[in-house]
């Protein structure tokens, strides 16, 4: 990603209608890999109902930078 001078990547989940532990696990892995490459990831489009599902699953999303919309 350095060759392309990417410093920030916006990942939009507005098309995501279901959230489970596998999706959440991949989300954190993607965030970690991008961080190792020096790319800051911003997560957008997580609907309130999906945020509630994450809370019920016991997932703490506070370590991810999130915004409601792009």
Secondary structure, 3 states (H helix, E strand, C coil): CHHHCCCEEEEECCCCCCCCHHHHHHHHHHHHHHHHCCCEEEEECCCHHHHHHHHHCCCCCCCCEEECCC
